């Protein structure tokens, strides 16, 4: 069966891209948490240990999901080739089904989604 070059990507390809997108967002979220933990630790807040432990709890949940995703990627044959911080956004290159794919997430989207992820972790 021939595949038309203009046909929409398969559902599996879309699911893989969504997984890779979440993985990239979790990576950015980890870096945000690392930064905020350092800032809280150096700040003159009244309860720095409390705030730091709350952020570390969120960080632990993010890191656990990242580890699970790495195992899932290994099982289904996804490999992240490169993540680049570009002026217009976060660029991601990955391999799946023997093909290289790439996409860019604009920074405004990354910020909103990272915040949404952290809110979902703090409420769950």
FITI-777173 format. One record per residue: residue number from 1; residue in one letter; y, x, z of N, C-alpha, C in turn. Coordinates in Angstrom, 2 decimals, m for minus. Layout:
{nr: NUM rest: A n.c2: Y n.c1: X n.c3: Z ca.c2: Y ca.c1: X ca.c3: Z c.c2: Y c.c1: X c.c3: Z}
...
END
This chain:
{nr: 1 rest: X n.c2: m1.17 n.c1: 0.84 n.c3: 0.00 ca.c2: 0.00 ca.c1: 0.00 ca.c3: 0.00 c.c2: 1.24 c.c1: 0.90 c.c3: 0.00}
{nr: 2 rest: X n.c2: 2.11 n.c1: 0.72 n.c3: m0.94 ca.c2: 3.33 ca.c1: 1.52 ca.c3: m1.05 c.c2: 4.39 c.c1: 0.94 c.c3: m0.12}
{nr: 3 rest: X n.c2: 5.21 n.c1: 1.81 n.c3: 0.42 ca.c2: 6.29 ca.c1: 1.37 ca.c3: 1.29 c.c2: 7.60 c.c1: 1.57 c.c3: 0.55}
{nr: 4 rest: X n.c2: 8.36 n.c1: 0.50 n.c3: 0.44 ca.c2: 9.66 ca.c1: 0.56 ca.c3: m0.22 c.c2: 10.63 c.c1: 1.34 c.c3: 0.65}
{nr: 5 rest: X n.c2: 11.34 n.c1: 2.28 n.c3: 0.07 ca.c2: 12.27 ca.c1: 3.12 ca.c3: 0.81 c.c2: 13.39 c.c1: 2.31 c.c3: 1.44}
{nr: 6 rest: X n.c2: 13.66 n.c1: 1.12 n.c3: 0.91 ca.c2: 14.74 ca.c1: 0.30 ca.c3: 1.45 c.c2: 14.24 c.c1: m0.77 c.c3: 2.41}
{nr: 7 rest: X n.c2: 12.93 n.c1: m0.83 n.c3: 2.65 ca.c2: 12.40 ca.c1: m1.84 ca.c3: 3.56 c.c2: 12.78 c.c1: m1.49 c.c3: 5.00}
{nr: 8 rest: X n.c2: 12.88 n.c1: m2.53 n.c3: 5.84 ca.c2: 13.25 ca.c1: m2.25 ca.c3: 7.23 c.c2: 12.14 c.c1: m1.46 c.c3: 7.93}
{nr: 9 rest: X n.c2: 12.50 n.c1: m0.64 n.c3: 8.93 ca.c2: 11.48 ca.c1: 0.13 ca.c3: 9.63 c.c2: 10.50 c.c1: m0.80 c.c3: 10.34}
{nr: 10 rest: X n.c2: 9.31 n.c1: m0.31 n.c3: 10.54 ca.c2: 8.29 ca.c1: m1.12 ca.c3: 11.19 c.c2: 8.66 c.c1: m1.37 c.c3: 12.64}
{nr: 11 rest: X n.c2: 8.02 n.c1: m2.38 n.c3: 13.22 ca.c2: 8.26 ca.c1: m2.70 ca.c3: 14.62 c.c2: 7.93 c.c1: m1.49 c.c3: 15.49}
{nr: 12 rest: X n.c2: 6.84 n.c1: m0.81 n.c3: 15.18 ca.c2: 6.45 ca.c1: 0.36 ca.c3: 15.97 c.c2: 7.54 c.c1: 1.43 c.c3: 15.91}
{nr: 13 rest: X n.c2: 8.10 n.c1: 1.66 n.c3: 14.73 ca.c2: 9.17 ca.c1: 2.66 ca.c3: 14.59 c.c2: 10.38 c.c1: 2.27 c.c3: 15.43}
{nr: 14 rest: X n.c2: 10.71 n.c1: 0.98 n.c3: 15.46 ca.c2: 11.83 ca.c1: 0.51 ca.c3: 16.29 c.c2: 11.52 c.c1: 0.68 c.c3: 17.77}
{nr: 15 rest: X n.c2: 10.27 n.c1: 0.41 n.c3: 18.15 ca.c2: 9.88 ca.c1: 0.57 ca.c3: 19.55 c.c2: 9.95 c.c1: 2.04 c.c3: 19.96}
{nr: 16 rest: X n.c2: 9.49 n.c1: 2.92 n.c3: 19.08 ca.c2: 9.55 ca.c1: 4.35 ca.c3: 19.36 c.c2: 11.00 c.c1: 4.79 c.c3: 19.52}
{nr: 17 rest: X n.c2: 11.88 n.c1: 4.34 n.c3: 18.63 ca.c2: 13.28 ca.c1: 4.72 ca.c3: 18.72 c.c2: 13.89 c.c1: 4.21 c.c3: 20.03}
{nr: 18 rest: X n.c2: 13.55 n.c1: 3.01 n.c3: 20.45 ca.c2: 14.06 ca.c1: 2.48 ca.c3: 21.72 c.c2: 13.57 c.c1: 3.31 c.c3: 22.90}
{nr: 19 rest: X n.c2: 12.32 n.c1: 3.75 n.c3: 22.86 ca.c2: 11.79 ca.c1: 4.62 ca.c3: 23.91 c.c2: 12.56 c.c1: 5.94 c.c3: 23.95}
{nr: 20 rest: X n.c2: 12.76 n.c1: 6.54 n.c3: 22.79 ca.c2: 13.48 ca.c1: 7.82 ca.c3: 22.71 c.c2: 14.92 c.c1: 7.64 c.c3: 23.17}
{nr: 21 rest: X n.c2: 15.54 n.c1: 6.52 n.c3: 22.81 ca.c2: 16.91 ca.c1: 6.24 ca.c3: 23.23 c.c2: 16.98 c.c1: 6.13 c.c3: 24.76}
{nr: 22 rest: X n.c2: 16.03 n.c1: 5.41 n.c3: 25.35 ca.c2: 16.02 ca.c1: 5.28 ca.c3: 26.82 c.c2: 15.82 c.c1: 6.65 c.c3: 27.47}
{nr: 23 rest: X n.c2: 14.92 n.c1: 7.45 n.c3: 26.89 ca.c2: 14.67 ca.c1: 8.79 ca.c3: 27.42 c.c2: 15.96 c.c1: 9.63 c.c3: 27.41}
{nr: 24 rest: X n.c2: 16.69 n.c1: 9.57 n.c3: 26.30 ca.c2: 17.94 ca.c1: 10.33 ca.c3: 26.19 c.c2: 18.96 c.c1: 9.81 c.c3: 27.20}
{nr: 25 rest: X n.c2: 19.04 n.c1: 8.51 n.c3: 27.37 ca.c2: 19.98 ca.c1: 7.93 ca.c3: 28.34 c.c2: 19.60 c.c1: 8.33 c.c3: 29.77}
{nr: 26 rest: X n.c2: 18.32 n.c1: 8.37 n.c3: 30.05 ca.c2: 17.88 ca.c1: 8.79 ca.c3: 31.38 c.c2: 18.24 c.c1: 10.25 c.c3: 31.64}
{nr: 27 rest: X n.c2: 18.15 n.c1: 11.08 n.c3: 30.61 ca.c2: 18.55 ca.c1: 12.48 ca.c3: 30.74 c.c2: 20.02 c.c1: 12.61 c.c3: 31.08}
{nr: 28 rest: X n.c2: 20.85 n.c1: 11.85 n.c3: 30.40 ca.c2: 22.29 ca.c1: 11.87 ca.c3: 30.68 c.c2: 22.55 c.c1: 11.34 c.c3: 32.09}
{nr: 29 rest: X n.c2: 21.84 n.c1: 10.29 n.c3: 32.46 ca.c2: 21.99 ca.c1: 9.71 ca.c3: 33.79 c.c2: 21.63 c.c1: 10.73 c.c3: 34.87}
{nr: 30 rest: X n.c2: 20.61 n.c1: 11.53 n.c3: 34.62 ca.c2: 20.23 ca.c1: 12.59 ca.c3: 35.56 c.c2: 21.37 c.c1: 13.60 c.c3: 35.73}
{nr: 31 rest: X n.c2: 21.97 n.c1: 13.99 n.c3: 34.62 ca.c2: 23.08 ca.c1: 14.94 ca.c3: 34.69 c.c2: 24.28 c.c1: 14.34 c.c3: 35.43}
{nr: 32 rest: X n.c2: 24.54 n.c1: 13.05 n.c3: 35.22 ca.c2: 25.63 ca.c1: 12.37 ca.c3: 35.93 c.c2: 25.34 c.c1: 12.38 c.c3: 37.43}
{nr: 33 rest: X n.c2: 24.11 n.c1: 12.05 n.c3: 37.81 ca.c2: 23.76 ca.c1: 12.04 ca.c3: 39.23 c.c2: 23.86 c.c1: 13.43 c.c3: 39.84}
{nr: 34 rest: X n.c2: 23.40 n.c1: 14.46 n.c3: 39.12 ca.c2: 23.52 ca.c1: 15.83 ca.c3: 39.62 c.c2: 24.99 c.c1: 16.17 c.c3: 39.91}
{nr: 35 rest: X n.c2: 25.86 n.c1: 15.80 n.c3: 38.98 ca.c2: 27.29 ca.c1: 16.05 ca.c3: 39.15 c.c2: 27.82 c.c1: 15.31 c.c3: 40.37}
{nr: 36 rest: X n.c2: 27.51 n.c1: 14.03 n.c3: 40.46 ca.c2: 28.04 ca.c1: 13.21 ca.c3: 41.55 c.c2: 27.51 c.c1: 13.67 c.c3: 42.91}
{nr: 37 rest: X n.c2: 26.27 n.c1: 14.12 n.c3: 42.97 ca.c2: 25.72 ca.c1: 14.64 ca.c3: 44.22 c.c2: 26.49 c.c1: 15.88 c.c3: 44.66}
{nr: 38 rest: X n.c2: 26.80 n.c1: 16.75 n.c3: 43.72 ca.c2: 27.60 ca.c1: 17.95 ca.c3: 44.06 c.c2: 29.00 c.c1: 17.54 c.c3: 44.55}
{nr: 39 rest: X n.c2: 29.62 n.c1: 16.58 n.c3: 43.87 ca.c2: 30.96 ca.c1: 16.14 ca.c3: 44.24 c.c2: 30.95 c.c1: 15.53 c.c3: 45.64}
{nr: 40 rest: X n.c2: 30.00 n.c1: 14.66 n.c3: 45.92 ca.c2: 29.92 ca.c1: 14.02 ca.c3: 47.23 c.c2: 29.66 c.c1: 15.07 c.c3: 48.31}
{nr: 41 rest: X n.c2: 28.80 n.c1: 16.04 n.c3: 48.03 ca.c2: 28.51 ca.c1: 17.09 ca.c3: 49.00 c.c2: 29.72 c.c1: 17.93 c.c3: 49.33}
{nr: 42 rest: X n.c2: 30.62 n.c1: 18.09 n.c3: 48.39 ca.c2: 31.81 ca.c1: 18.92 ca.c3: 48.60 c.c2: 33.02 c.c1: 18.11 c.c3: 49.06}
{nr: 43 rest: X n.c2: 32.89 n.c1: 16.80 n.c3: 49.11 ca.c2: 34.05 ca.c1: 15.96 ca.c3: 49.43 c.c2: 34.21 c.c1: 15.80 c.c3: 50.94}
{nr: 44 rest: X n.c2: 35.34 n.c1: 15.26 n.c3: 51.32 ca.c2: 35.67 ca.c1: 15.05 ca.c3: 52.73 c.c2: 35.44 c.c1: 13.60 c.c3: 53.14}
{nr: 45 rest: X n.c2: 34.41 n.c1: 12.96 n.c3: 52.60 ca.c2: 34.12 ca.c1: 11.58 ca.c3: 52.98 c.c2: 33.59 c.c1: 11.54 c.c3: 54.41}
{nr: 46 rest: X n.c2: 33.65 n.c1: 10.39 n.c3: 55.01 ca.c2: 33.19 ca.c1: 10.23 ca.c3: 56.39 c.c2: 31.67 c.c1: 10.23 c.c3: 56.50}
{nr: 47 rest: X n.c2: 30.98 n.c1: 9.80 n.c3: 55.45 ca.c2: 29.52 ca.c1: 9.70 ca.c3: 55.48 c.c2: 28.87 c.c1: 10.42 c.c3: 54.30}
{nr: 48 rest: X n.c2: 29.13 n.c1: 11.70 n.c3: 54.13 ca.c2: 28.63 ca.c1: 12.39 ca.c3: 52.93 c.c2: 27.10 c.c1: 12.39 c.c3: 52.83}
{nr: 49 rest: X n.c2: 26.40 n.c1: 12.53 n.c3: 53.95 ca.c2: 24.93 ca.c1: 12.56 ca.c3: 53.89 c.c2: 24.37 c.c1: 11.22 c.c3: 53.43}
{nr: 50 rest: X n.c2: 25.00 n.c1: 10.12 n.c3: 53.88 ca.c2: 24.55 ca.c1: 8.80 ca.c3: 53.46 c.c2: 24.72 c.c1: 8.63 c.c3: 51.95}
{nr: 51 rest: X n.c2: 25.90 n.c1: 8.97 n.c3: 51.44 ca.c2: 26.16 ca.c1: 8.82 ca.c3: 50.01 c.c2: 25.26 c.c1: 9.73 c.c3: 49.19}
{nr: 52 rest: X n.c2: 25.07 n.c1: 10.95 n.c3: 49.67 ca.c2: 24.21 ca.c1: 11.88 ca.c3: 48.96 c.c2: 22.77 c.c1: 11.38 c.c3: 48.95}
{nr: 53 rest: X n.c2: 22.29 n.c1: 10.84 n.c3: 50.06 ca.c2: 20.90 ca.c1: 10.35 ca.c3: 50.09 c.c2: 20.74 c.c1: 9.13 c.c3: 49.18}
{nr: 54 rest: X n.c2: 21.76 n.c1: 8.29 n.c3: 49.08 ca.c2: 21.69 ca.c1: 7.14 ca.c3: 48.17 c.c2: 21.60 c.c1: 7.62 c.c3: 46.73}
{nr: 55 rest: X n.c2: 22.44 n.c1: 8.60 n.c3: 46.38 ca.c2: 22.41 ca.c1: 9.14 ca.c3: 45.01 c.c2: 21.08 c.c1: 9.85 c.c3: 44.74}
{nr: 56 rest: X n.c2: 20.56 n.c1: 10.56 n.c3: 45.72 ca.c2: 19.27 ca.c1: 11.24 ca.c3: 45.54 c.c2: 18.13 c.c1: 10.23 c.c3: 45.37}
{nr: 57 rest: X n.c2: 18.22 n.c1: 9.10 n.c3: 46.04 ca.c2: 17.23 ca.c1: 8.05 ca.c3: 45.85 c.c2: 17.23 c.c1: 7.53 c.c3: 44.42}
{nr: 58 rest: X n.c2: 18.44 n.c1: 7.31 n.c3: 43.88 ca.c2: 18.56 ca.c1: 6.89 ca.c3: 42.48 c.c2: 18.01 c.c1: 7.99 c.c3: 41.56}
{nr: 59 rest: X n.c2: 18.35 n.c1: 9.23 n.c3: 41.87 ca.c2: 17.90 ca.c1: 10.36 ca.c3: 41.07 c.c2: 16.37 c.c1: 10.44 c.c3: 41.06}
{nr: 60 rest: X n.c2: 15.74 n.c1: 10.22 n.c3: 42.20 ca.c2: 14.27 ca.c1: 10.25 ca.c3: 42.27 c.c2: 13.65 c.c1: 9.20 c.c3: 41.36}
{nr: 61 rest: X n.c2: 14.23 n.c1: 8.01 n.c3: 41.35 ca.c2: 13.69 ca.c1: 6.94 ca.c3: 40.50 c.c2: 13.84 c.c1: 7.29 c.c3: 39.02}
{nr: 62 rest: X n.c2: 14.99 n.c1: 7.86 n.c3: 38.66 ca.c2: 15.21 ca.c1: 8.27 ca.c3: 37.27 c.c2: 14.22 c.c1: 9.37 c.c3: 36.87}
{nr: 63 rest: X n.c2: 14.05 n.c1: 10.35 n.c3: 37.75 ca.c2: 13.13 ca.c1: 11.46 ca.c3: 37.44 c.c2: 11.69 c.c1: 10.98 c.c3: 37.33}
{nr: 64 rest: X n.c2: 11.30 n.c1: 10.01 n.c3: 38.15 ca.c2: 9.95 ca.c1: 9.45 ca.c3: 38.04 c.c2: 9.74 c.c1: 8.75 c.c3: 36.70}
{nr: 65 rest: X n.c2: 10.75 n.c1: 8.00 n.c3: 36.26 ca.c2: 10.63 ca.c1: 7.33 ca.c3: 34.96 c.c2: 10.59 c.c1: 8.35 c.c3: 33.83}
{nr: 66 rest: X n.c2: 11.41 n.c1: 9.40 n.c3: 33.93 ca.c2: 11.38 ca.c1: 10.45 ca.c3: 32.90 c.c2: 10.01 c.c1: 11.10 c.c3: 32.81}
{nr: 67 rest: X n.c2: 9.40 n.c1: 11.38 n.c3: 33.96 ca.c2: 8.06 ca.c1: 12.00 ca.c3: 33.97 c.c2: 7.04 c.c1: 11.06 c.c3: 33.33}
{nr: 68 rest: X n.c2: 7.12 n.c1: 9.78 n.c3: 33.64 ca.c2: 6.20 ca.c1: 8.80 ca.c3: 33.05 c.c2: 6.41 c.c1: 8.72 c.c3: 31.54}
{nr: 69 rest: X n.c2: 7.65 n.c1: 8.79 n.c3: 31.12 ca.c2: 7.93 ca.c1: 8.73 ca.c3: 29.68 c.c2: 7.41 c.c1: 9.97 c.c3: 28.97}
{nr: 70 rest: X n.c2: 7.52 n.c1: 11.14 n.c3: 29.60 ca.c2: 6.99 ca.c1: 12.36 ca.c3: 28.98 c.c2: 5.48 c.c1: 12.24 c.c3: 28.77}
{nr: 71 rest: X n.c2: 4.77 n.c1: 11.70 n.c3: 29.77 ca.c2: 3.32 ca.c1: 11.48 ca.c3: 29.62 c.c2: 3.05 c.c1: 10.50 c.c3: 28.48}
{nr: 72 rest: X n.c2: 3.82 n.c1: 9.42 n.c3: 28.44 ca.c2: 3.65 ca.c1: 8.42 ca.c3: 27.38 c.c2: 3.93 c.c1: 9.04 c.c3: 26.01}
{nr: 73 rest: X n.c2: 4.97 n.c1: 9.84 n.c3: 25.90 ca.c2: 5.29 ca.c1: 10.51 ca.c3: 24.64 c.c2: 4.13 c.c1: 11.40 c.c3: 24.20}
{nr: 74 rest: X n.c2: 3.56 n.c1: 12.15 n.c3: 25.14 ca.c2: 2.44 ca.c1: 13.03 ca.c3: 24.82 c.c2: 1.25 c.c1: 12.20 c.c3: 24.32}
{nr: 75 rest: X n.c2: 1.00 n.c1: 11.06 n.c3: 24.98 ca.c2: m0.14 ca.c1: 10.21 ca.c3: 24.61 c.c2: 0.02 c.c1: 9.57 c.c3: 23.23}
{nr: 76 rest: X n.c2: 1.25 n.c1: 9.20 n.c3: 22.87 ca.c2: 1.44 ca.c1: 8.50 ca.c3: 21.59 c.c2: 2.02 c.c1: 9.39 c.c3: 20.49}
{nr: 77 rest: X n.c2: 2.22 n.c1: 10.67 n.c3: 20.80 ca.c2: 2.61 ca.c1: 11.62 ca.c3: 19.77 c.c2: 4.08 c.c1: 11.67 c.c3: 19.43}
{nr: 78 rest: X n.c2: 4.93 n.c1: 11.49 n.c3: 20.43 ca.c2: 6.38 ca.c1: 11.62 ca.c3: 20.23 c.c2: 6.80 c.c1: 12.96 c.c3: 20.81}
{nr: 79 rest: X n.c2: 7.64 n.c1: 13.67 n.c3: 20.08 ca.c2: 8.14 ca.c1: 14.96 ca.c3: 20.57 c.c2: 9.65 c.c1: 15.02 c.c3: 20.36}
{nr: 80 rest: X n.c2: 10.38 n.c1: 15.25 n.c3: 21.44 ca.c2: 11.82 ca.c1: 15.42 ca.c3: 21.35 c.c2: 12.07 c.c1: 16.85 c.c3: 20.85}
{nr: 81 rest: X n.c2: 12.77 n.c1: 16.97 n.c3: 19.74 ca.c2: 13.06 ca.c1: 18.28 ca.c3: 19.16 c.c2: 14.35 c.c1: 18.84 c.c3: 19.75}
{nr: 82 rest: X n.c2: 15.38 n.c1: 17.99 n.c3: 19.80 ca.c2: 16.69 ca.c1: 18.50 ca.c3: 20.21 c.c2: 17.59 c.c1: 17.35 c.c3: 20.65}
{nr: 83 rest: X n.c2: 18.37 n.c1: 17.62 n.c3: 21.69 ca.c2: 19.45 ca.c1: 16.73 ca.c3: 22.09 c.c2: 20.72 c.c1: 17.57 c.c3: 22.03}
{nr: 84 rest: X n.c2: 21.70 n.c1: 17.10 n.c3: 21.30 ca.c2: 22.95 ca.c1: 17.84 ca.c3: 21.17 c.c2: 24.13 c.c1: 16.99 c.c3: 21.62}
{nr: 85 rest: X n.c2: 25.02 n.c1: 17.62 n.c3: 22.38 ca.c2: 26.25 ca.c1: 16.96 ca.c3: 22.79 c.c2: 27.28 c.c1: 17.25 c.c3: 21.72}
{nr: 86 rest: X n.c2: 27.59 n.c1: 16.23 n.c3: 20.93 ca.c2: 28.54 ca.c1: 16.36 ca.c3: 19.84 c.c2: 29.85 c.c1: 15.70 c.c3: 20.25}
{nr: 87 rest: X n.c2: 30.86 n.c1: 15.92 n.c3: 19.48 ca.c2: 32.15 ca.c1: 15.32 ca.c3: 19.80 c.c2: 32.08 c.c1: 13.79 c.c3: 19.76}
{nr: 88 rest: X n.c2: 31.35 n.c1: 13.25 n.c3: 18.80 ca.c2: 31.29 ca.c1: 11.79 ca.c3: 18.66 c.c2: 30.19 c.c1: 11.14 c.c3: 19.49}
{nr: 89 rest: X n.c2: 29.25 n.c1: 11.92 n.c3: 20.02 ca.c2: 28.20 ca.c1: 11.31 ca.c3: 20.82 c.c2: 27.04 c.c1: 12.24 c.c3: 21.08}
{nr: 90 rest: X n.c2: 25.97 n.c1: 11.67 n.c3: 21.57 ca.c2: 24.76 ca.c1: 12.41 ca.c3: 21.89 c.c2: 23.81 c.c1: 12.31 c.c3: 20.70}
{nr: 91 rest: X n.c2: 23.52 n.c1: 13.44 n.c3: 20.08 ca.c2: 22.60 ca.c1: 13.48 ca.c3: 18.94 c.c2: 21.19 c.c1: 13.76 c.c3: 19.42}
{nr: 92 rest: X n.c2: 20.22 n.c1: 13.03 n.c3: 18.86 ca.c2: 18.82 ca.c1: 13.20 ca.c3: 19.25 c.c2: 17.97 c.c1: 13.35 c.c3: 17.99}
{nr: 93 rest: X n.c2: 17.14 n.c1: 14.41 n.c3: 17.98 ca.c2: 16.15 ca.c1: 14.61 ca.c3: 16.91 c.c2: 14.78 c.c1: 14.55 c.c3: 17.55}
{nr: 94 rest: X n.c2: 13.85 n.c1: 13.81 n.c3: 16.92 ca.c2: 12.51 ca.c1: 13.70 ca.c3: 17.47 c.c2: 11.49 c.c1: 13.54 c.c3: 16.36}
{nr: 95 rest: X n.c2: 10.24 n.c1: 13.85 n.c3: 16.70 ca.c2: 9.12 ca.c1: 13.70 ca.c3: 15.77 c.c2: 8.26 c.c1: 12.54 c.c3: 16.22}
{nr: 96 rest: X n.c2: 7.83 n.c1: 11.74 n.c3: 15.27 ca.c2: 6.91 ca.c1: 10.64 ca.c3: 15.53 c.c2: 6.15 c.c1: 10.35 c.c3: 14.25}
{nr: 97 rest: X n.c2: 4.86 n.c1: 10.19 n.c3: 14.37 ca.c2: 4.00 ca.c1: 9.89 ca.c3: 13.21 c.c2: 4.15 c.c1: 10.93 c.c3: 12.10}
{nr: 98 rest: X n.c2: 4.40 n.c1: 12.16 n.c3: 12.49 ca.c2: 4.50 ca.c1: 13.24 ca.c3: 11.51 c.c2: 5.84 c.c1: 13.34 c.c3: 10.80}
{nr: 99 rest: X n.c2: 6.79 n.c1: 12.51 n.c3: 11.18 ca.c2: 8.10 ca.c1: 12.52 ca.c3: 10.53 c.c2: 9.19 c.c1: 12.84 c.c3: 11.55}
{nr: 100 rest: X n.c2: 10.22 n.c1: 13.52 n.c3: 11.06 ca.c2: 11.37 ca.c1: 13.80 ca.c3: 11.91 c.c2: 12.37 c.c1: 12.66 c.c3: 11.76}
{nr: 101 rest: X n.c2: 12.90 n.c1: 12.23 n.c3: 12.89 ca.c2: 13.90 ca.c1: 11.17 ca.c3: 12.94 c.c2: 15.09 c.c1: 11.67 c.c3: 13.73}
{nr: 102 rest: X n.c2: 16.23 n.c1: 11.05 n.c3: 13.53 ca.c2: 17.43 ca.c1: 11.41 ca.c3: 14.29 c.c2: 18.35 c.c1: 10.21 c.c3: 14.42}
{nr: 103 rest: X n.c2: 19.13 n.c1: 10.24 n.c3: 15.48 ca.c2: 20.17 ca.c1: 9.23 ca.c3: 15.66 c.c2: 21.23 c.c1: 9.82 c.c3: 16.59}
{nr: 104 rest: X n.c2: 22.38 n.c1: 9.16 n.c3: 16.63 ca.c2: 23.48 ca.c1: 9.56 ca.c3: 17.50 c.c2: 23.91 c.c1: 8.35 c.c3: 18.30}
{nr: 105 rest: X n.c2: 24.06 n.c1: 8.55 n.c3: 19.61 ca.c2: 24.58 ca.c1: 7.51 ca.c3: 20.49 c.c2: 26.03 c.c1: 7.87 c.c3: 20.82}
{nr: 106 rest: X n.c2: 26.96 n.c1: 6.98 n.c3: 20.48 ca.c2: 28.37 ca.c1: 7.28 ca.c3: 20.75 c.c2: 28.60 c.c1: 7.31 c.c3: 22.26}
{nr: 107 rest: X n.c2: 29.55 n.c1: 8.13 n.c3: 22.70 ca.c2: 29.77 ca.c1: 8.36 ca.c3: 24.13 c.c2: 30.12 c.c1: 7.08 c.c3: 24.88}
{nr: 108 rest: X n.c2: 30.88 n.c1: 6.19 n.c3: 24.28 ca.c2: 31.23 ca.c1: 4.95 ca.c3: 24.99 c.c2: 29.97 c.c1: 4.14 c.c3: 25.29}
{nr: 109 rest: X n.c2: 29.03 n.c1: 4.11 n.c3: 24.36 ca.c2: 27.76 ca.c1: 3.42 ca.c3: 24.57 c.c2: 26.94 c.c1: 4.12 c.c3: 25.67}
{nr: 110 rest: X n.c2: 26.91 n.c1: 5.44 n.c3: 25.63 ca.c2: 26.15 ca.c1: 6.22 ca.c3: 26.61 c.c2: 26.67 c.c1: 5.94 c.c3: 28.01}
{nr: 111 rest: X n.c2: 27.99 n.c1: 5.93 n.c3: 28.19 ca.c2: 28.57 ca.c1: 5.68 ca.c3: 29.51 c.c2: 28.20 c.c1: 4.29 c.c3: 30.03}
{nr: 112 rest: X n.c2: 28.35 n.c1: 3.30 n.c3: 29.18 ca.c2: 28.05 ca.c1: 1.92 ca.c3: 29.59 c.c2: 26.56 c.c1: 1.78 c.c3: 29.93}
{nr: 113 rest: X n.c2: 25.70 n.c1: 2.33 n.c3: 29.10 ca.c2: 24.26 ca.c1: 2.21 ca.c3: 29.33 c.c2: 23.79 c.c1: 3.01 c.c3: 30.54}
{nr: 114 rest: X n.c2: 24.38 n.c1: 4.17 n.c3: 30.78 ca.c2: 24.03 ca.c1: 4.96 ca.c3: 31.97 c.c2: 24.40 c.c1: 4.19 c.c3: 33.23}
{nr: 115 rest: X n.c2: 25.56 n.c1: 3.57 n.c3: 33.22 ca.c2: 25.97 ca.c1: 2.76 ca.c3: 34.37 c.c2: 25.05 c.c1: 1.56 c.c3: 34.55}
{nr: 116 rest: X n.c2: 24.68 n.c1: 0.92 n.c3: 33.43 ca.c2: 23.77 ca.c1: m0.22 ca.c3: 33.50 c.c2: 22.41 c.c1: 0.19 c.c3: 34.07}
{nr: 117 rest: X n.c2: 21.91 n.c1: 1.35 n.c3: 33.65 ca.c2: 20.64 ca.c1: 1.87 ca.c3: 34.17 c.c2: 20.72 c.c1: 2.09 c.c3: 35.67}
{nr: 118 rest: X n.c2: 21.80 n.c1: 2.73 n.c3: 36.11 ca.c2: 21.95 ca.c1: 3.00 ca.c3: 37.55 c.c2: 22.06 c.c1: 1.70 c.c3: 38.35}
{nr: 119 rest: X n.c2: 22.75 n.c1: 0.71 n.c3: 37.82 ca.c2: 22.84 ca.c1: m0.59 ca.c3: 38.50 c.c2: 21.46 c.c1: m1.23 c.c3: 38.60}
{nr: 120 rest: X n.c2: 20.68 n.c1: m1.13 n.c3: 37.53 ca.c2: 19.34 ca.c1: m1.75 ca.c3: 37.56 c.c2: 18.45 c.c1: m1.06 c.c3: 38.59}
{nr: 121 rest: X n.c2: 18.59 n.c1: 0.26 n.c3: 38.74 ca.c2: 17.82 ca.c1: 0.98 ca.c3: 39.75 c.c2: 18.28 c.c1: 0.62 c.c3: 41.16}
{nr: 122 rest: X n.c2: 19.57 n.c1: 0.45 n.c3: 41.36 ca.c2: 20.07 ca.c1: 0.17 ca.c3: 42.70 c.c2: 19.76 c.c1: m1.26 c.c3: 43.14}
{nr: 123 rest: X n.c2: 19.54 n.c1: m2.16 n.c3: 42.19 ca.c2: 19.21 ca.c1: m3.55 ca.c3: 42.53 c.c2: 17.72 c.c1: m3.82 c.c3: 42.54}
{nr: 124 rest: X n.c2: 16.94 n.c1: m2.86 n.c3: 42.05 ca.c2: 15.50 ca.c1: m3.10 ca.c3: 41.92 c.c2: 14.77 c.c1: m2.46 c.c3: 42.98}
END
